Amino acid sequence: ELVIDSRVTFFWKDSRLVTPECRDEGDCEDRFDLKSRESALWTPDLYVLNSRLARDHDHPTRNGMLYLIASGKVFLSKRYGCSNICTLKI
């Protein structure tokens, strides 16, 4: 069994999330911490091929970051752990 503990980072852009200041005035440098509202925002799923167990770390608190940049870019970083079947004799 091979146990992996890693941090996975996702970036994507959603034009529906562009702030009025960015759209009208070109002020696109503001960042908003959305960690407390993560459940209200679409986030991509993560699938680990051939894993026996995969989980995101949430003890004692959620271990990750979620930021929205005024231009509509979203930054999500989470810590994941998984165990895979490993036939190598390490």
DSSP file (Angstrom, degrees, kcal/mol; ACC not computed):
  #  RESIDUE AA STRUCTURE BP1 BP2  ACC     N-H-->O    O-->H-N    N-H-->O    O-->H-N    TCO  KAPPA ALPHA  PHI   PSI    X-CA   Y-CA   Z-CA
    1    1 A E              0   0    0      0, 0.0     2,-0.5     0, 0.0    84,-0.2   0.000 360.0 360.0 360.0 134.3    0.0    0.0    0.0
    2    2 A L  E     -A   84   0A   0     82,-2.8    82,-3.0     2,-0.0     2,-0.5  -0.954 360.0-158.7-112.5 120.6    1.3    3.4   -0.9
    3    3 A V  E     -A   83   0A   0     -2,-0.5     2,-0.4    80,-0.2    80,-0.2  -0.877   9.2-170.6-104.5 128.3    0.0    6.4    1.1
    4    4 A I  E     -A   82   0A   0     78,-3.2    78,-2.6    -2,-0.5     2,-0.5  -0.963  11.3-172.7-122.2 132.8    0.2    9.9   -0.4
    5    5 A D  E     +A   81   0A   0     -2,-0.4     2,-0.3    76,-0.2    76,-0.2  -0.988  28.4 151.5-122.1 118.8   -0.4   13.2    1.4
    6    6 A S  E     -A   80   0A   0     74,-3.0    74,-3.1    -2,-0.5     2,-0.5  -0.912  44.8-119.1-145.5 167.4   -0.4   16.1   -1.0
    7    7 A R  E     -A   79   0A   0     -2,-0.3     2,-0.4    72,-0.3    72,-0.2  -0.957  27.0-160.9-110.9 128.8   -1.7   19.6   -1.7
    8    8 A V  E     -A   78   0A   0     70,-3.0    70,-2.6    -2,-0.5     2,-0.4  -0.926   3.3-161.6-113.2 133.5   -3.7   20.0   -4.9
    9    9 A T  E     -A   77   0A   0     -2,-0.4     2,-0.4    68,-0.2    68,-0.2  -0.957   4.2-169.1-120.5 132.0   -4.3   23.4   -6.5
   10   10 A F  E     -A   76   0A   0     66,-3.3    66,-2.5    -2,-0.4     2,-0.4  -0.937   2.5-174.1-117.5 140.8   -7.0   24.4   -9.0
   11   11 A F  E     +A   75   0A   0     -2,-0.4     2,-0.3    64,-0.2    64,-0.2  -0.997  16.3 151.5-128.4 137.4   -7.2   27.6  -11.0
   12   12 A W  E     -A   74   0A   0     62,-1.7    62,-3.3    -2,-0.4     2,-0.4  -0.978  34.4-127.6-155.8 165.6  -10.2   28.5  -13.3
   13   13 A K  E     -A   73   0A   0     -2,-0.3     2,-0.5    60,-0.2    60,-0.2  -0.967  15.4-173.8-121.6 132.5  -11.9   31.6  -14.6
   14   14 A D    >   -     0   0    0     58,-2.6     3,-2.2    -2,-0.4     4,-0.2  -0.952  12.2-159.4-125.4 108.6  -15.7   32.2  -14.4
   15   15 A S  G >  S+     0   0    0     -2,-0.5     3,-1.0     1,-0.3    -1,-0.1   0.703  89.2  68.3 -63.8 -18.7  -16.8   35.3  -16.2
   16   16 A R  G 3  S+     0   0    0      1,-0.2    -1,-0.3    56,-0.1    56,-0.1   0.666  95.6  56.8 -72.4 -14.9  -20.0   35.4  -14.1
   17   17 A L  G <  S+     0   0    0     -3,-2.2    55,-0.4    55,-0.2    -1,-0.2   0.341  73.0 125.3-100.2   6.1  -17.9   36.3  -11.1
   18   18 A V    <   -     0   0    0     -3,-1.0    53,-0.2    53,-0.2    52,-0.1  -0.479  61.7-125.1 -66.0 131.0  -16.2   39.4  -12.5
   19   19 A T     >  -     0   0    0     51,-2.2     4,-2.3    -2,-0.2     3,-0.3  -0.413  14.6-117.9 -76.3 154.3  -16.8   42.3  -10.1
   20   20 A P  H  > S+     0   0    0      0, 0.0     4,-2.9     0, 0.0     5,-0.4   0.861 114.6  57.1 -59.2 -35.7  -18.4   45.6  -11.4
   21   21 A E  H  >>S+     0   0    0      1,-0.2     4,-2.0     2,-0.2     6,-1.4   0.891 109.8  44.4 -63.0 -38.9  -15.2   47.5  -10.5
   22   22 A C  H  >5S+     0   0    0     -3,-0.3     4,-1.0     4,-0.2    -1,-0.2   0.919 116.7  45.2 -71.0 -43.7  -13.1   45.2  -12.6
   23   23 A R  H  <5S+     0   0    0     -4,-2.3    -2,-0.2    47,-0.1    -1,-0.2   0.908 126.5  28.1 -67.0 -42.9  -15.6   45.3  -15.5
   24   24 A D  H  <5S+     0   0    0     -4,-2.9    -3,-0.2    -5,-0.2    -2,-0.2   0.846 135.2  23.3 -91.2 -36.9  -16.2   49.1  -15.5
   25   25 A E  H  <5S-     0   0    0     -4,-2.0    -3,-0.2    -5,-0.4    -2,-0.1   0.510  95.1-119.5-112.6  -7.0  -13.0   50.6  -14.1
   26   26 A G     << +     0   0    0     -4,-1.0     2,-1.3    -5,-0.6    -4,-0.2   0.605  64.5 141.6  77.7  10.8  -10.4   48.0  -14.8
   27   27 A D        +     0   0    0     -6,-1.4     3,-0.2     1,-0.2    -1,-0.2  -0.699  12.7 149.7 -87.6  91.7   -9.6   47.6  -11.1
   28   28 A C        +     0   0    0     -2,-1.3    43,-0.6     1,-0.2    -1,-0.2   0.148  39.7  89.6-113.6  18.7   -9.0   43.8  -11.1
   29   29 A E        +     0   0    0     41,-0.1    -1,-0.2    40,-0.1    -2,-0.1   0.563  56.0 113.3 -95.4  -8.7   -6.5   43.3   -8.3
   30   30 A D        -     0   0    0     -3,-0.2    40,-2.5    39,-0.1     2,-0.4  -0.332  49.2-158.5 -65.9 145.1   -8.9   42.8   -5.4
   31   31 A R  E     -B   69   0A   0     38,-0.2     2,-0.4    39,-0.1    38,-0.2  -0.963   3.7-159.1-125.3 143.8   -9.0   39.3   -3.7
   32   32 A F  E     -B   68   0A   0     36,-2.5    36,-2.4    -2,-0.4     2,-0.7  -0.987  15.8-135.5-125.8 128.0  -11.8   37.9   -1.7
   33   33 A D  E     +B   67   0A   0     -2,-0.4    34,-0.2    34,-0.2     3,-0.2  -0.730  26.8 172.7 -82.6 116.7  -11.3   35.0    0.8
   34   34 A L    >   +     0   0    0     32,-3.0     3,-1.7    -2,-0.7     4,-0.2   0.143  37.7 118.3-111.4  18.3  -14.3   32.6    0.2
   35   35 A K  G >  S+     0   0    0     31,-0.5     3,-1.1     1,-0.3     4,-0.2   0.873  77.9  50.5 -55.3 -39.7  -13.2   29.7    2.5
   36   36 A S  G 3  S+     0   0    0      1,-0.2    -1,-0.3    -3,-0.2     3,-0.2   0.649 114.7  44.8 -74.4 -12.9  -16.2   30.1    4.7
   37   37 A R  G X  S+     0   0    0     -3,-1.7     3,-1.7     1,-0.1     4,-0.5   0.115  73.6 119.5-114.9  20.2  -18.5   30.1    1.6
   38   38 A E  G X  S+     0   0    0     -3,-1.1     3,-1.4     1,-0.3    -1,-0.1   0.852  70.5  58.7 -56.9 -37.5  -16.9   27.2   -0.3
   39   39 A S  G 3  S+     0   0    0      1,-0.3    -1,-0.3    -4,-0.2    -2,-0.1   0.729 102.7  54.8 -66.7 -19.9  -20.1   25.1   -0.2
   40   40 A A  G <  S+     0   0    0     -3,-1.7     2,-0.4     2,-0.1    -1,-0.3   0.528 100.9  70.1 -88.8  -6.7  -22.0   27.9   -2.1
   41   41 A L  S <  S-     0   0    0     -3,-1.4     2,-0.1    -4,-0.5    -7,-0.0  -0.905  89.3-110.3-115.8 138.6  -19.5   28.0   -5.0
   42   42 A W        -     0   0    0     -2,-0.4    -2,-0.1     1,-0.0    -3,-0.0  -0.442  39.8-179.9 -63.5 134.2  -18.9   25.3   -7.7
   43   43 A T        -     0   0    0     -2,-0.1     2,-0.0    -4,-0.1    -5,-0.0  -0.983  29.8-104.3-133.7 147.8  -15.6   23.5   -7.2
   44   44 A P        -     0   0    0      0, 0.0     2,-0.2     0, 0.0   -34,-0.0  -0.336  32.6-119.6 -71.1 152.0  -14.2   20.8   -9.4
   45   45 A D        -     0   0    0     -2,-0.0     2,-0.5     2,-0.0     0, 0.0  -0.531  19.2-141.0 -83.5 157.0  -14.2   17.2   -8.2
   46   46 A L        -     0   0    0     -2,-0.2     2,-0.5     2,-0.0     0, 0.0  -0.988  15.0-171.1-122.2 126.9  -11.0   15.2   -7.8
   47   47 A Y        -     0   0    0     -2,-0.5     2,-0.7     2,-0.0    -2,-0.0  -0.977   8.2-158.2-119.3 126.6  -10.8   11.6   -8.8
   48   48 A V    >   -     0   0    0     -2,-0.5     3,-1.3     3,-0.0     2,-0.1  -0.917  23.3-129.1-106.3 113.9   -7.7    9.5   -8.0
   49   49 A L  T 3  S+     0   0    0     -2,-0.7    -2,-0.0     1,-0.3     0, 0.0  -0.352  84.1   1.7 -65.2 135.7   -7.4    6.5  -10.2
   50   50 A N  T 3  S+     0   0    0      1,-0.2    35,-1.0    -2,-0.1     2,-0.3   0.692  90.8 150.6  62.4  23.6   -6.9    3.1   -8.5
   51   51 A S  E <   -C   84   0A   0     -3,-1.3    33,-0.3    33,-0.2    -1,-0.2  -0.631  40.2-158.6 -86.0 144.9   -7.1    4.6   -5.0
   52   52 A R  E    S+     0   0A   0     31,-3.2     2,-0.3     1,-0.4    32,-0.2   0.811  84.0   7.3 -84.0 -35.0   -8.4    2.5   -2.1
   53   53 A L  E     +C   83   0A   0     30,-1.4    30,-2.4     2,-0.0     2,-0.4  -0.979  64.9 177.5-149.9 132.0   -9.1    5.5   -0.1
   54   54 A A  E     +C   82   0A   0     -2,-0.3     2,-0.3    28,-0.2    28,-0.2  -1.000  13.1 159.2-136.9 137.1   -9.1    9.2   -0.9
   55   55 A R  E     -C   81   0A   0     26,-2.8    26,-2.8    -2,-0.4     2,-0.4  -0.995  35.7-123.3-153.1 153.3  -10.1   12.1    1.4
   56   56 A D  E     -C   80   0A   0     -2,-0.3     2,-0.5    24,-0.2    24,-0.2  -0.797  39.6-108.6 -96.6 147.4   -9.6   15.8    1.9
   57   57 A H        +     0   0    0     22,-2.5     6,-1.9    -2,-0.4    22,-0.3  -0.608  51.6 151.2 -79.0 122.5   -8.2   16.9    5.3
   58   58 A D        +     0   0    0     -2,-0.5     4,-0.2     4,-0.2    -1,-0.1   0.133  26.4 135.5-137.5  21.1  -10.8   18.6    7.4
   59   59 A H  S    S-     0   0    0      1,-0.2    -1,-0.0     2,-0.1     4,-0.0  -0.984  82.8  -4.2-122.3 129.8   -9.7   17.9   11.0
   60   60 A P  S    S-     0   0    0      0, 0.0     2,-0.3     0, 0.0    -1,-0.2  -0.986 145.4 -12.3 -79.2 -17.8   -9.6   19.9   13.2
   61   61 A T  S    S-     0   0    0     -2,-0.0    -2,-0.1    -4,-0.0     2,-0.1  -0.905  90.7 -71.5-135.7 167.5  -10.6   22.5   10.6
   62   62 A R        -     0   0    0     -2,-0.3     2,-0.9    -4,-0.2    -4,-0.2  -0.380  45.3-145.7 -59.3 131.9  -10.8   22.5    6.8
   63   63 A N        +     0   0    0     -6,-1.9    16,-1.5    16,-0.2     2,-0.3  -0.779  57.4  68.0-107.7  88.4   -7.3   22.6    5.4
   64   64 A G  E     - D   0  78A   0     -2,-0.9     2,-0.3    14,-0.2    14,-0.2  -0.985  65.3-112.4-178.8 179.0   -7.3   24.7    2.3
   65   65 A M  E     - D   0  77A   0     12,-2.7    12,-2.7    -2,-0.3     2,-0.4  -0.979  16.3-174.0-133.8 146.4   -7.7   28.1    0.6
   66   66 A L  E     + D   0  76A   0     -2,-0.3   -32,-3.0    10,-0.2   -31,-0.5  -0.926  13.5 173.4-142.2 115.8  -10.4   29.5   -1.7
   67   67 A Y  E     -BD  33  75A   0      8,-2.8     8,-2.7    -2,-0.4     2,-0.5  -0.949  20.3-154.7-125.2 143.0   -9.9   33.0   -3.2
   68   68 A L  E     -BD  32  74A   0    -36,-2.4   -36,-2.5    -2,-0.4     2,-0.4  -0.977  13.8-152.2-111.6 126.6  -11.8   34.9   -5.8
   69   69 A I  E >   -B   31   0A   0      4,-3.1     3,-2.8    -2,-0.5     4,-0.4  -0.794  27.8-114.4 -97.1 143.8   -9.9   37.5   -7.8
   70   70 A A  T 3  S+     0   0    0    -40,-2.5   -51,-2.2    -2,-0.4   -48,-0.2   0.706 112.8  65.4 -53.6 -25.1  -11.9   40.5   -9.1
   71   71 A S  T 3  S-     0   0    0    -43,-0.6    -1,-0.3   -41,-0.2   -53,-0.2   0.474 124.6 -98.1 -77.9  -0.7  -11.3   39.4  -12.7
   72   72 A G  S <  S+     0   0    0     -3,-2.8   -58,-2.6   -55,-0.4     2,-0.3   0.434  78.9 139.8  98.5   1.3  -13.3   36.2  -12.1
   73   73 A K  E     -A   13   0A   0     -4,-0.4    -4,-3.1   -60,-0.2     2,-0.4  -0.584  37.2-155.0 -78.5 140.9  -10.3   33.9  -11.5
   74   74 A V  E     -AD  12  68A   0    -62,-3.3   -62,-1.7    -2,-0.3     2,-0.5  -0.958   6.1-163.8-119.6 135.8  -10.8   31.4   -8.8
   75   75 A F  E     +AD  11  67A   0     -8,-2.7    -8,-2.8    -2,-0.4     2,-0.4  -0.983  11.1 176.8-121.0 121.5   -8.0   29.8   -6.8
   76   76 A L  E     +AD  10  66A   0    -66,-2.5   -66,-3.3    -2,-0.5     2,-0.4  -0.993   3.4 177.4-128.4 128.0   -8.6   26.7   -4.7
   77   77 A S  E     +AD   9  65A   0    -12,-2.7   -12,-2.7    -2,-0.4     2,-0.3  -0.994   7.9 170.9-132.7 127.1   -6.0   24.8   -2.8
   78   78 A K  E     -AD   8  64A   0    -70,-2.6   -70,-3.0    -2,-0.4     2,-0.5  -0.939  31.3-124.6-134.3 154.8   -6.8   21.7   -0.7
   79   79 A R  E     -A    7   0A   0    -16,-1.5   -22,-2.5    -2,-0.3     2,-0.3  -0.889  34.0-176.5-100.1 126.6   -4.8   19.1    1.1
   80   80 A Y  E     -AC   6  56A   0    -74,-3.1   -74,-3.0    -2,-0.5     2,-0.4  -0.880  13.6-163.5-122.1 152.9   -5.7   15.5    0.2
   81   81 A G  E     +AC   5  55A   0    -26,-2.8   -26,-2.8    -2,-0.3     2,-0.3  -0.990  15.1 168.2-130.7 144.1   -4.6   12.1    1.3
   82   82 A C  E     -AC   4  54A   0    -78,-2.6   -78,-3.2    -2,-0.4     2,-0.4  -0.992  24.6-143.3-150.8 156.2   -5.0    8.8   -0.5
   83   83 A S  E     -AC   3  53A   0    -30,-2.4   -31,-3.2    -2,-0.3   -30,-1.4  -0.989  21.6-170.2-122.6 132.7   -3.8    5.2   -0.3
   84   84 A N  E     -AC   2  51A   0    -82,-3.0   -82,-2.8    -2,-0.4     2,-0.4  -0.822  31.3-102.7-118.9 155.8   -3.2    3.2   -3.4
   85   85 A I        -     0   0    0    -35,-1.0     2,-0.4    -2,-0.3    -2,-0.0  -0.661  41.0-170.4 -74.6 130.1   -2.5   -0.4   -4.1
   86   86 A C        -     0   0    0     -2,-0.4    -2,-0.0     1,-0.1    -1,-0.0  -0.980  20.5-174.6-130.5 120.2    1.3   -0.7   -4.8
   87   87 A T        +     0   0    0     -2,-0.4     2,-0.1     2,-0.1    -1,-0.1   0.452  54.0 109.6 -92.2  -0.9    2.8   -4.0   -6.1
   88   88 A L  S    S-     0   0    0      1,-0.1     2,-1.1     2,-0.0    -2,-0.1  -0.476  71.5-129.6 -74.1 145.5    6.4   -2.7   -5.8
   89   89 A K              0   0    0      1,-0.2    -1,-0.1    -2,-0.1    -2,-0.1  -0.770 360.0 360.0 -94.2  90.1    8.6   -4.2   -3.1
   90   90 A I              0   0    0     -2,-1.1    -1,-0.2     0, 0.0    -2,-0.0   0.433 360.0 360.0 -94.2 360.0    9.9   -1.0   -1.5
